[in-house]
Amino acid sequence: MTNVPEIYGSLVFNESTMRERLPKATYKQLMETIKEGAPLAPEVANVVAHAMKEWAIEKGATHYTHWFQPLSGITSEKHDAFVDPTSDGHAIMTFSGKELIQGEPDASSFPSGGLRATFEARGYTAWDPTSFAFIKDDVLCIPTAFCSYTGEALDKKTPLLRSMKAIETQARRVLALFGEEDAGRVVANVGAEQEYFLISEKDYERRMDLMLTGRTLFGYSPCKGQELEEHYFGAIRPTVSAYMKELDDELWMLGVPAKTKHNEVAPAQHELAPIYSEANRGIDENLLTMEKMRLLASRYGLVCLQHEKPFEGVNGSGKHNNWSISAGSKNLLDPGEHPMDNLRFLVFLAGVVQAVDDYQELLRMTVASAGNDHRLGANEAPPAIISMFLGDELGAVVNALIEGRDYSEADRVSMDLGVSVLPNFQKDNTDRNRTSPFAFTGNKFEFRMPGSAVNLSDANMVLNTAMAKSLKDFADALEGKTGDEFVQAAWDYVKQTLRDHERIIFNGNGYSAEWEEEAARRGLANHKTTADALPCFVAPKSIELFEEFGVLSESEVRSRYEVKLEKYNKLINIEARVMRRMMRRLYLPAISAYAAKVADHITAVKTAMPAANTSAQEAQLARIMDGLNDAQEKFDALAAKHKEITAIDDAQAAANANAHELLPLMESLRETVDNLEILVPDSDWPVPSYNEILFYA
């Protein structure tokens, strides 16, 4: 049995390890940098680097790397050995403060959206001391930011850190108005619930679409899917359980607070949820979790799929972003026992409502991807329309404030299950709404729209920056007011803010057609595809927000827009190429061969028994041939449209064509081929079916 307290964080150069290994003065200075943002002196970096190297070598590390997050959305690393040869033919192990603080990866080979030309290779990584270094595969990994030679951010981490600074600055202004100047450091916190699929390696290796695109481009629904609802929270199959146990151990050693694991709704789908932590570190830990999930699966003959919609007709995978704000030990989004009397909470709540309403399109943009477009609006994910769920109790409070009437608290209800041996317990005053994109869940908001493959930095960068804007507006309006004057002005401000942004609050069924119509009447955006969602990134309103708080410059915004467009177009292009290749080399030959078999069978029967009735076989052959001809026509139309779109130079125009012209053709071709799958025996079908993939032994 794993001794969790003994192994937890054993591969992390965390605060306790620093306290143990660093001189007291160095430790104190480093903590001031980590917790208060104080500048780090070069001499401190040298001492830290030496202690970090000695600790890493004791743990078996031979190399170090600056671990960073380029605009591709994944993590990158270049390994350098500690080895330093000496003149006598031996070697010593060295690691300097300069090597800790700064690295120089080639910036030309990473996505930059035009910030860097191919011939301009220089880029820098800079140590982020607020996210602890760790050891992975005998390599000391140092979390870093990544910037160009001219200083622009080329990564996901840098804007996130800037947004965290922005929200702290503005939250401190607000807290000071409440007399809480010493409330402590203000941080945004994140807990990322990660959903994923595990399938057999042998099935994966026979599916070119899964290997090259992460999702099945063809596949008829399984005979049994998730309709019996027996997989959700069901007993975990032994192979998966063993995988999960090793994954837990690996994550715990890396200090990742993995807490909850279970089967998800779809067959072969699972979830892992951590305890929340500071946003920057929480996102680093989620990226580590995703990597470990993928790498460990092969030890068990499995493949971990993190695509948002690997299988049509069953639930896709999301990554729920649980977001809150704290000051010291106080959760600023905790309503307390009496939320109507908690003015500070209501100010922050009104700020969130304003932020989500004002920047709803930006939030939608942060989760836009080719994969997530297949998931949003289905029965396992919220719709593409941003709205907020506050629940019964908090919704009643907000309604009372908007309408200017008194509020009566609801009594807590004791649940009696009618069995004497079962204890009574208090029912929450608010149920949950799984169809809401942005739901209040007691003392935090759960942003349910991100897909399983996404790097959460973008979503939290926008959340933090938009919230900073709301808090700044409040502080600008009320600074200078004190005592009763401030209290009355704050109440008036909260009421007016909630009235102005009431349209974003919706506690009903987000899946209903009525809500889509109502959302349109309210003026809420409904960007159903990535191509529709991305342009808001470069809208003047968005650029002004980012520049006001120093989170992104206009050139950095435009570069990210270009990177997202380019990635979307490339992914759709890959999917189209894979679909065409599979049609030419697998499906059309296999279907044609089976049709020939049926025709030969009919001929053989008629030869042997001229009077035999072969109408059933002839009807089957007719259906196959009709489908085959239909597939060929749709395949030709797809090939022509694909060729046409690849010639479009304008990236946004290409994205629009991919979303609204090419993808419908791909879906239509898929439907025809999938209908043929049920006419052709397994022995003649060229790839594993959903029945085989999702219900492996």
N, C-alpha and C positions, 0 to 999 in steps of 0.2 A: 504494500500500500504506500502511496506517495505521501511523504511528510511535507505537506504544503508549506507550513511556516518556515521550514528549513530551506526549501528550494526557491521560495518566492523572491523574485528580484535578484537572484544570485548571479545573473549575467548582466546586471545593470549597474552602471557607475552612478548610483543614486545618492540621495542626500545622506543616508546613514553611512554609506561607503566613503563619501567625501569627508564626512565628519571624522571618520576613523583614520583616514590616510593623509589628509591635508593638514599642514600647520594651522593652528587656530586662526591666525591673522588672515591667511589665504582663504580658509573656509568662510570666514566672516565676509571678506570682500566678494567672494564668489556668490554667496547667498544674497548679498545686496544687489548684485547684478541680476540674479535669477528672479528675486522676489520684488525688487523695487526698480529695476531697469537702470541701475547705475552703470557707468562706463567701466569696462574691464581693462585694467592696466596690463601692459605686455609682460611685466615680471610675474604677475599672477598667472597668466597663461602658461608661462614656462614651468612653474611649479605644478600646476594642474596637469600639464602634458606629461611630466615625468611620473607623477603618481598614477595617472590613468594608464600609461604604458606598463608600469610595473604590475599593476593590478591585472591588466589584460593578459600579460605574459604568464602570470601565475595561473590564469584560467585557460591557458593553452593557445592563446592568440599569437599568430605570427605576422599578421598584416593589419593594416588599418584602412578605413575608407571614409570619405565624406559622403554620407548617405543623404540624397536630396530628391526633390520631387519636380522634375521638369514638367513642361506644359503638356506632355503626353498623358499625364495623370497617374502614372505608375511611379515607382522609385528607381533610382539609378545609383550605381556605385562603381568605383574604380579602386582596385586593391593595390596598396603599396606595402612592401615588407618593412618591418622595423630594422631589417638587416643593414648594417653599414660596414663594408669590408675595411680591414686595417692593412697597413703596409706589410705586416709579417705573415699575411696569408690567412688570418683569422677574421672574425667578424664580431662586432658588438651590436647591441640592439639600442637604437636611438629613436627619439620622437621629441621634437621641439615644440615650443609654444607657437611658433610661426606655422608649423605643419598642422597643429591643432586648429588654429584660427582660420587659416586660408588654404584653399586648394585651387587647382586650375585645370578643370576638365575642358575638353574641346567643346565650345559652345555652338559650333557651326552645324553639328550633326543632330541637334535637338530642335524640336519645333520652336519657332520664334515669331511667326507671323510677320516677318519682314523687319524685326528689330535687328537681326544680324544677317549679313550676306554670307553666302557659302564660303567665300575666301577669308572672311573675318572670323577667325577661330577662337580667339581668346575669350574666356569666361571665368568667373570666380565663384567658388563656394565659400561661405562664411559660417563659422561655427554658431549654432544656436544653443547657448547654454541652458535655455529654459526647457529643453527636451533632453532627457538624460541619454548619454552614450550607452551602448549595449554591445554584447558580443553575440555574433551570429555566424555559425559555421567557421569558428576559429578566426573571425575577423572582428576587430574593434570598429563598430559603426558609430560615426559621429554625425548626428542630425545637423544639417546645414541648410542655409539659404543659397540660392543660385542666381547670380546676376551677370549681366553682360559687361564687357570692357568699358562701356560708357555709362554703366550704373543702372540700367533698367532691369526690373525683376523679370527673370526668365523661368520662374517656378511658381508653384502653388502656395508655398509656405510664406514667402515674404509678404504678399498682400494680406494673408490671414493675420500675421503678426501685426501689421500696420492697423488692421481693423480692430484687433484686440486692444491696441493702444488707444484708438479713437473712442471705443465704447467705455474704456476705463476713464479717460479724461472727462468725458461728458457725464458719466454716472457720478463721478466725484463731485462735479459741480452741483448736481441735483441733491446728492446726499448732504452736501454742505448746507444747502437751504433748509434741510431738516435738522441741522445741528449735529450731523454725523461726520464731521471732518476727519475723524480718526476711525472710520468704519473698517479700515483695512484695504488691502489690494482688491480691486474689482476685476473679476475675470469672467469670461464666458465659458461655460462648461458644456461638454458634449459626451453623450453616450451613444454609440453606434451599434444598433442591432443588425447583425449581418446574416442574411439568408443566402442559401447556396444549395446546389444539387450535388449528389454523389452518384456516379454511374460506373459500370464496369469498364475497365480499360479495353477489354476485348471488343465490346460494342462500340466504344469511342473510336477505336482504330479503324473500324469499318464505315465510319461516317465522315466523309470528307467535309461536309458542311459544319459539323461540330468542331472538327479539328481546325478549320481555317476561319470560321466566322463566330464560333461560340454558340451558335443556335442551329436547330434543324430547319433547313429551308423547305423540306418535304416531310410528310409524316401524317398518316391518318390517326385520328384519335384512338386511344386504347379502348379495348372492350370494357375495361373498368378503369375509371380515372380517380377522381377525388369525391365522387358523388356520395359515397357511403360515409364520408367524413371519418374514416377509421384511422387514417395515418396521423392526423393532427394530435400531438401529445401521446401517440401510441408507443408501445414498447419498441425500443431501438434495436434493430437487428445486430447480432453479435459483432460482425465485421465493422459496422459503422460505430458501434459502441467502443471497440478497441481503438479505432481511429480517433474518436472524440477524446478518449482518455489521454492518448499521447499528445494530441493537440493541446489539451488543457495543461499538461506538464510543460510543454515547450513554451506556451504563452506565459504561464506563471513564472518560469525562470527568467523570462524577459520582462517581468513586472507588469504584464498586461492583465488587468483584473477581470479575466473571464469568469462570468458568474452563472449564466443560465444557458442550457443547451436542451434542445428537444426536436422532435420531428415536426416539420411544418405541414401545411395543408396538402400540398401535392405529393404524390408518391415519389420517393427518392429525394425529397426536399427536407432541409434541416435549417436550424437557426442557432446562432451563438450570440449572446448579448453580454456586454461587459458592464461593470459599474462605471458611472460617468467619471470623467476627469477633466482637467483644464483643456480647452478646445485644441490648442496646438499639440499637446501631448496625446490627447484622445484620438486625434486624426492620425498622428504617427503610429499609434498603437493599432488602429484599425488597418492601416496599410500593412503593418507587420502581420496582423492576423490573417489577412487575405493571402499574403505570400506563404505563410506557414500552412494554411489550408490546402493550397495548390501543391506544395512540395511534399507534404506528408502523405497525400492520398495514394501516391504510387506504391508506397510500402505495403498497401493493403489491396493492391490490384484494382484501385479505384481512380477515378478522375473527378476533380472538383470543378464544377461549372459555376462561374460567377456572372454569366450573362443574365441580363434582366428577363429574358423570355426564351429560354432554350427550347421549350416545347410548347407548341400551339395547343390550345384547348385546356391546359391546366395552369395553375397559378404560376406567375413569374416570381422573380426574387427582387425584393427591395432592401433598402438599408435605412431604417428609421433613425432620424437624427433627433435625439432628445437633447434639447437646448435650454439652458437656464443661465442666470446671471447671479453671481454671489459677490459679497463684499466681506472679506474676512470669513467668519463662520456663518454669516447670514445669507440665506437664499432670498434674493430680492423679488422672486416670483412666488414666494410662499404667502398665500392669503391669510394664514393664521386661522384662528377659530372664528373670528368675526370680520370677514373681508370688508364689509361696508364701513367699518370703523378704522380700517387700515389704510390711511391716506397715502402713505409712501408706496404700498403695494399697488394701489389704484393708479398712481402716477406712472409707475413702470408698466402696468398692464395697458393703460391708455397709449403709452409709447409703443408697445408691441403692436397694438391694433393699428395705430397710425403707420408704423413702419411696413407692416405686411400689406396694408391697403395701398399706400403710396408707391410701393415698389414690388407689387404683385408680379408684374411681368419679368422683372429681374430675377425674382425667386424662381419663377417657372423656368427661366433661361438656365439657371444653374444646374437643373436636373435634366436638361434636354440632351438626348443622345439617340443614336440610331436604335439602340437596344431598348431604351426606356420608352420610346414611342410605341412599342408593341405592348407595353405593360400598363401605362397610364389609362385609366378609364375602364379597365377590365375589372373582374369581380374580386381581385386581390389587391387593387391599388386605387388610390383616389383618382378623380378625374383630372384633366389638365387645367381646370378652373381653380385658381387659388381662392380658398375661403378659410375662415377660422371657426373652430368649434370651441365654445366656452363651457358647455354643460349647463345643467339645470340651475344649480345654485349660483354660479358666477354669472350665468346668463341673466338670471333674475336681478342680480345686483346691478348689472350693466343696464338692463332695461329700466330699472327704477331711476338710475342716474340720468339716462337719456330723456325719460318722460318727466323728470322732476318731481317724483312722488316718493313717499315713504317706502321703506323696504322692511318686510318682516321675515326674519330668518326661519328657515324650515327646520323643524325638529328632527334630530337624528332618529332613525328608525332602527329598532332592534330586530334582527332576523331570527325568527323562531321556525326551525325546520320540522317541527312536529314530532321529533324523536328525542326522548328524554336524555339519552346518553350523548347527544350532540350538543355542544355548547352554543348558546346564543352569541351573536356578534353584531357589531354596529355596521349598518349598510352605509356605503358612501352616498353623499348627497348628489353625486353626478355619475351617470353611466359613461361608457366610452362610445365613440363614434368612429368606426373603422373606415368610413368613407370620406372622412375629412382630411384634406391635405395638411392642415396645421391645427392640431388639437391640443387644448389645455388638458393636462393629465395630473392635476393635483398641485404640483409646484414647479412645473416645467411645461414647455411646449414640445410636442412631438411632430416634427416635419416628416410626413410619411411619403413624400413624393420621390426622394432620391432612389435611384436604382442600385442594385447590388454591386455593380462594377465601378461606381463613381468614386472619385476622390472627393471627400466632403469639404475640402478647403473652400471651394467656390461658394457653396451654399452658406457656410458659416461666415465667410467674408462679407457676403451681401447682408445676411441677418445682422451681423455686428455693426456694419456701416450704416444701414438703414435705421437701426436702433439708436446709434450715436446721433443721427440727425434728429430723431424724435426728442431725445433727451436734451440736445442743444437748443431746440426750439423752446422747450419748457424752461430751461435755465435762462435763456435770453429774455424770455417774457417776464420771469418772476424774480430775477436777481435784483436786490435792493429792497425787496419787501420782507418784512419781519413780523413775528408775532401773529396776532389775529388777522392782520391784513394779508399776510402770506397764506395762512390757512384758507381763508375765504377765496383768495385768488387761485389757489391750487385746486380747490373743489370746482370752481367755475371753469378752470382750464380743462380738468378731467372731463367734466360733463360736455363741454363744447367739443372736445376732441372725439369723444365717443359718438356724439351726434354726427360730426362731420364724416366719420368713417364707419358708420353703422352698416353700410352695404356689404362689408367684407365678412360680417358675422353671420354664420349660417349653421344651425344645429340639426338640420334635417338630413335626408338621404341624398348624398352627393351623386349617387348612380342614377337617379330618376331623370327622365326626360323633362319633367316639370322644372327641375332645378336648372337645367341648362337654359331653358327659356327665361326663368326668373333671373339668372345670372346675367343674361344679355340685357334684360330690362334695367338691371342695376348698373350696367356699364362695366362689368367685370370682364377681363380678357379671357379668351378661350383659344390658346395657341395649341393646336392638337399635334403639330409636328415640330421637330427640331428646326426645320427650315423656317417655320412661322415664328418660332420663339427667339431665335438668335438676334434678329435685327435690333431688338430693344436694348441690347448690350451697348450699342454705339449710338443710341438716342441721346440728344443733348442733356436730357434730364439725368440719365445714368452717368454720363461723363462728369456733369457738374457735381453729383453726389460724391463720386470717388475722388475728384480733385479737391473738393472742399475739405475732406478729411485726410488728404495725403495718402490714400490707400492705393490708388492707381493713377498714373498720368494718362492723358488722352492717348499718347502713343502706346502705352501699355494696355489700355482698354482695347484699342483697335487691333493690336497684335493678337490678343486673346480671342477676339471675335474671328479673326482670320484663321487662327489655329483650330478653333471649334468647327468652323465651316469646312476647312480642309479635311479634318478628321472624319466628319460626317460623310462628305463626298467620297473619301477613300474607302470607308467601311461599306457604303452602299455599292460602290464599284466592285469591291472584293466579293460581296454577296452575289452580285449579278454574274460575275465571272465564274464563281463556284457553281451557281445554279445552271449556267449554260454548259459548263464542263460535265456536271453530273447528268444533265439531260443527254448530251451527246454520247457519253461513254458508259453510262449506267442504265438510265431509265428507258430511253428509246430503244436501245438494243435488246434489253431484257423483255420489254413489253412486246416488241416485234417477234422475238424468239418464242414467247409463250403463245402469241396469236398463231404463229406457224404450227406449233404443237397442236393447238385445238383444231386447226384446219386439217392437219395430217390425220388426227384422230377421226374427224368427220369422214374424211375420204376412206380411211381404213374400214370404218364401220359400214359405210355404204358399199364398199367392195365386197365385204364379207356377207352383208345382209342388205341387199338392194332395197328391200321393202321396209327396212328399219326406219323408225321415226327419230330423226336427229334435230328436231326443231329447238330443243333446249340448248344443245351445243351450238347450233347456228345462231340462236339469239345471243348467247354468251359471246360468240365470236364477233357478232355485229356490235355489241356494246363495247368490246375491247377495241375494235377497229374505229368506231366513232370517237372513242376517247383518244386513241392514238393520233388520229387525224387532227382532232381538236388541240391536242398537246403540241403537235408539230406546228400548227398555225400560230398558237400563242408563243411558242418558242421562237419562231421567226420574227414575230412582232416585238418580242422582248429584245432579241439581238439587234434589231434595227434601231429601236429606241435607245438602247444602251450605247450603241455606236454614236448616235446623234448627240446624246448628252455628254459623252466624254470629249466631244469637240467644243463644248461651251467653255469659254475662257473665264467669264465672270462667275466667281465662286457662289455667290448668293443665287444667281439665276440657275446655276447647275443644281444647287441644293433644292430650289423650288421644283425643278423638273424631276429630280430624283424622288422627292416626297410625294408629288401629286401626279406624276405620269409613270415613272418607272416602277415604283413599289406596287401600285395597283396592278400592273401587268405581271409582276412577280407573284402576287397573291392569287391572281386569276390562274396562272400556270400551275401554281402549287395545288389549287383546288382540283384541277383536272387530273393531275398525276396522283393526288391522294385518293381520289375516287377510283382510279385504276388499281391502286394498291389492294383494295378489298376484292378485286376480281382475279388477282394473280396469286397463286399459291406461294407460301413462304419459301419453298425450295427454289422458286424461280425469281423471287424478288431480290434485288441486288444488295440491299442494305438491311440491317436490323430494324424491326418495327418498334413502335412505341411500347407495344406489349412486352417485347423482350428487354428494351432498354430500362424501362421504369420499374419492372418487377423482376430484377435479377435475383439470383439465389443469395 
